[in-house]
Each structure stands twice: as C-alpha cells, then as structure tokens.
Amino acid sequence: MPGSLVTPASQPGMPYRPLWYWSAAYYVIRIVSRAEDYSTLIYTLNKLICYRKTRMKHRTIKSRLGLFAAACSVCIVGAASAMQNEPRDFNGLVWGSSLDDHKASLRLVSADEHLAHYRRQSDAAVFGGVDAWRISYKFYHNRFSGGTVIFVGTRNLNAMLAHLNATYGPAQSVNPRHKIYVWEGERASIMLSCDISISCYVEFFDNALRESELADVGKSSSRATRDD
C-alpha cells in the first residue's frame, strides 16, 4: 500500500514486531551514530525515553518504553570496596589541566561549543597490555575531563578487566549481563562497557567535570561530532 510503513516485520518469513519497536530502534540507531562516548549515549537515551513516556503516559506504549529503558540504562548490581590507587591523570594528562598545556602534542578530531576530542600521535596502540584500536582525550571548556580507550574482542576484554582489577581493586558496580563495570573514586571514576559485538571502551573521567558536561548536554541540542 502506498505510504505504508515498510519494516522487516512486513516481509514474508520475518517475525512480527509492533510499530513502537521499530520507532525505538530508529531513534537508538540515530543516537548511537552520533554518540561520542557511551556514558553520554546512556544519558541521552534516558532523556529520550522519559520524554516519550511523558507524552504517551496514557497509552500502552508507556509500559513498553519502560522495559526498553530498563534495557538501555545502567541498572548496575553488586558492590565492592572503595577504589584503590585512584587515578590523578590519564596517560599523563592531569584532570582539569588546561588544553594549552598539551595542545602541541594533540590533534583535534571533533569539537562543539562545550567539548573537544583529540588524539595523540605519539601514543602506542597498547593500553594496560591490551591492543587499543583508539585512544582519545576529551576537553570540556578547554579543561581535560576524560580519556577513552576503544578495543575489541573477548580476550582483550578479559585482559583489560584483569589490568583494572589489579590496579584499582574490584569494580564497585558490575552488570555482567550488559558487560558494564564501574570504579568510583572521590575525584575520578572509570567505566568499562561492551556492546553485543564485543566492541568495548574504557573511559577514565573527572567526576565534577563530567557532571557539568552532562548538564550542558541536557540544556543544549548540539552534540559533539563522532571521533572516528
């Protein structure tokens, strides 16, 4: 029928999926394609879901989006002792340090009104004994706020977990099902997470600067471009 929605569910042999399923999947794909780091992605997904639930709270879709929110948000279980050897820097860049102190060694990858992402050509493609696909550095209003390491594979995931547990103690929060691990310190925290393809990232970040960053993301519709 002209103008009808064509989805895989409408094709012969494909399982039925309701319209809300495809709408949610569409929005997730759009957000993932623009997300610079996974923690900002989780924050944005939660805001989207809350908005959708408010608009449709008297419809069946409310409960279904609630289940979708549970799958996307960080519902972490488990607890451990405080982080050991809390990091004061990431790869030599001290939390809150000025971009001017490091700009000569960094190459700009993407930026918006709040955030700028850089890479350092002198970095080895290894972090914590794990083969790193990408190492990047994030500055919030020209102050160093976080560093991210991207890697792939179950073997590298196990090696990275062993490195982080040996260096900082057991993660305080663990969600084995969604492969999310969090180490929380007074000044800085670490988050490790993987998607279903075992493409993983570990992010080190300054807690106070992260709070300010997420507040700015919530106020503004502008987003940092991808760091590809």
matplotlib code that plots the C-alpha trace (Angstrom):
import matplotlib.pyplot as plt

x = [0.0, 1.5, 2.6, 2.6, 5.5, 7.8, 9.7, 11.3, 8.2, 6.1, 8.2, 7.4, 9.1, 10.1, 8.7, 6.1, 7.3, 4.9, 5.4, 6.8, 9.6, 10.8, 10.3, 12.5, 15.1, 15.2, 15.9, 18.6, 20.4, 20.3, 21.7, 24.4, 25.6, 26.2, 27.4, 31.0, 31.2, 28.9, 28.2, 26.7, 24.8, 23.2, 22.3, 20.7, 18.8, 17.3, 16.2, 14.6, 12.7, 11.5, 10.2, 8.4, 6.9, 5.6, 4.0, 2.3, 1.7, -1.9, -1.1, 0.2, 3.5, 4.4, 5.0, 6.9, 9.2, 9.7, 11.0, 13.2, 14.6, 15.5, 17.5, 19.3, 20.0, 22.8, 21.0, 24.1, 24.1, 26.8, 29.1, 32.8, 35.2, 36.4, 38.6, 42.3, 45.0, 42.5, 44.0, 45.1, 45.5, 45.0, 48.1, 49.9, 47.2, 46.1, 42.4, 41.4, 44.6, 44.5, 44.3, 47.2, 49.5, 49.0, 47.9, 51.3, 51.1, 47.4, 45.5, 41.9, 39.3, 36.0, 34.6, 31.4, 30.6, 31.3, 33.6, 36.6, 38.1, 41.8, 44.2, 47.9, 50.1, 52.9, 50.6, 51.4, 48.5, 48.5, 46.9, 47.1, 48.7, 45.7, 45.7, 44.0, 42.0, 41.8, 42.9, 41.3, 41.3, 38.3, 38.4, 35.4, 35.7, 39.5, 40.0, 41.0, 37.9, 38.4, 40.3, 38.8, 40.4, 38.5, 39.3, 37.7, 37.4, 36.7, 40.4, 41.1, 38.1, 39.4, 42.9, 41.6, 39.4, 42.4, 44.5, 41.9, 41.1, 44.8, 45.4, 42.3, 40.7, 37.4, 34.8, 32.2, 29.4, 29.1, 26.4, 27.7, 24.7, 25.4, 29.1, 29.3, 31.9, 32.4, 35.1, 34.2, 36.6, 36.3, 37.8, 37.7, 35.9, 36.4, 33.7, 34.2, 31.4, 30.9, 28.2, 26.9, 29.7, 32.3, 33.4, 34.5, 35.6, 37.1, 36.7, 38.6, 36.9, 36.9, 33.6, 33.0, 33.7, 31.5, 28.5, 28.9, 29.3, 26.1, 24.2, 25.3, 24.3, 20.9, 20.5, 21.7, 20.6, 24.1, 26.3, 29.9, 30.7, 31.9, 35.6, 36.2]
y = [0.0, 3.4, 5.4, 2.4, 1.7, -1.0, -2.9, -6.3, -7.5, -6.8, -9.1, -12.9, -15.1, -12.2, -12.2, -9.6, -6.5, -3.7, -0.1, 1.1, -1.4, -0.1, 3.5, 2.9, 1.1, 4.0, 6.6, 4.4, 4.0, 7.7, 8.4, 5.7, 7.1, 10.5, 9.5, 10.3, 8.3, 5.7, 7.5, 10.5, 8.0, 6.4, 9.8, 10.8, 7.6, 8.0, 11.6, 10.3, 7.6, 9.9, 12.3, 9.6, 8.2, 11.6, 12.3, 8.8, 8.0, 7.1, 4.6, 1.1, 2.3, 3.7, 0.3, -1.0, 2.0, 1.4, -2.0, -0.5, 2.0, -0.8, -2.5, 0.7, 2.4, 1.4, -0.7, -2.0, -4.5, -5.6, -3.7, -3.7, -1.7, 1.8, 2.3, 1.7, 3.9, 6.4, 7.9, 11.5, 11.6, 9.7, 8.9, 11.8, 14.4, 15.6, 16.1, 19.7, 20.7, 23.4, 22.5, 25.0, 22.7, 19.8, 21.3, 20.9, 17.1, 16.7, 16.6, 17.9, 15.3, 16.9, 19.8, 21.7, 24.6, 22.5, 19.6, 18.9, 15.5, 14.9, 12.1, 12.0, 10.6, 9.6, 7.1, 3.4, 1.2, -0.5, 0.4, -1.8, -4.6, -4.6, -3.8, -0.5, 0.5, 4.1, 6.3, 9.8, 12.7, 14.9, 18.5, 20.3, 24.1, 23.6, 21.6, 17.9, 15.9, 12.4, 9.8, 6.8, 3.6, 1.5, -2.1, -5.3, -8.9, -11.1, -11.8, -8.1, -7.6, -10.2, -8.7, -5.2, -6.3, -8.1, -4.9, -2.6, -5.0, -5.4, -1.7, -0.2, -3.2, -4.9, -2.8, -1.3, -1.8, -4.7, -5.7, -9.0, -9.3, -5.9, -6.0, -2.8, -2.3, 0.9, 2.0, 5.1, 7.4, 10.7, 12.8, 10.4, 7.3, 4.6, 2.9, -0.2, -1.4, -3.5, -3.9, -7.2, -7.4, -7.2, -3.8, -2.3, 1.0, 2.0, 5.7, 7.5, 10.8, 13.6, 13.3, 17.1, 17.9, 15.0, 16.4, 19.8, 18.2, 16.2, 19.2, 21.2, 18.3, 18.3, 22.1, 22.1, 20.1, 20.5, 17.4, 16.7, 15.0, 11.4, 10.7, 8.3]
z = [0.0, -0.9, 2.1, 4.4, 6.8, 5.4, 8.1, 8.2, 10.0, 6.9, 4.8, 4.3, 6.8, 9.2, 12.8, 13.6, 15.5, 16.6, 15.4, 18.7, 18.4, 15.1, 16.2, 19.3, 17.2, 14.7, 17.5, 19.1, 15.8, 15.2, 18.7, 18.5, 15.1, 16.8, 20.2, 21.0, 24.3, 25.8, 29.0, 27.1, 25.0, 28.1, 29.4, 26.1, 25.8, 29.3, 28.4, 25.2, 27.0, 29.8, 27.1, 25.2, 28.4, 29.5, 26.1, 25.9, 29.6, 29.0, 26.2, 26.2, 24.7, 28.1, 29.7, 26.7, 26.6, 30.3, 29.5, 26.8, 29.3, 31.6, 28.9, 27.8, 31.2, 33.6, 36.1, 37.8, 40.6, 43.1, 45.3, 46.4, 48.4, 47.5, 44.5, 45.2, 43.7, 42.3, 39.1, 39.2, 35.4, 32.2, 30.1, 31.8, 31.4, 34.8, 35.5, 34.9, 33.3, 30.6, 26.9, 26.3, 28.4, 25.9, 22.6, 20.9, 21.2, 20.4, 17.1, 17.1, 15.9, 16.7, 18.7, 19.6, 21.9, 25.1, 24.2, 22.1, 21.3, 20.5, 19.7, 20.4, 17.6, 20.0, 21.8, 21.4, 20.2, 23.6, 26.9, 30.0, 28.0, 25.6, 21.9, 21.6, 18.5, 19.5, 22.4, 22.7, 25.0, 25.9, 27.0, 28.5, 28.0, 27.5, 30.7, 30.5, 31.6, 30.3, 28.3, 26.4, 25.1, 22.5, 21.9, 20.6, 21.4, 24.5, 25.1, 25.3, 27.5, 30.0, 29.8, 30.5, 33.4, 34.9, 34.5, 36.0, 38.9, 39.7, 39.6, 41.1, 43.0, 42.2, 40.4, 42.8, 40.3, 38.0, 35.4, 33.8, 31.5, 29.8, 30.5, 32.4, 35.1, 37.2, 39.6, 41.5, 43.3, 45.1, 42.2, 39.3, 38.0, 35.4, 33.3, 31.1, 28.8, 25.7, 23.1, 21.8, 19.2, 21.9, 20.8, 24.2, 25.7, 29.0, 30.0, 32.7, 33.8, 36.3, 38.3, 38.7, 35.1, 34.0, 35.9, 34.4, 30.9, 31.2, 32.5, 29.4, 27.1, 28.8, 28.1, 24.5, 21.5, 19.9, 20.1, 19.6, 16.3, 16.2, 16.9, 14.0]

ax = plt.figure().add_subplot(projection="3d")
ax.plot(x, y, z, "-o")
ax.set_aspect("equal")
plt.show()
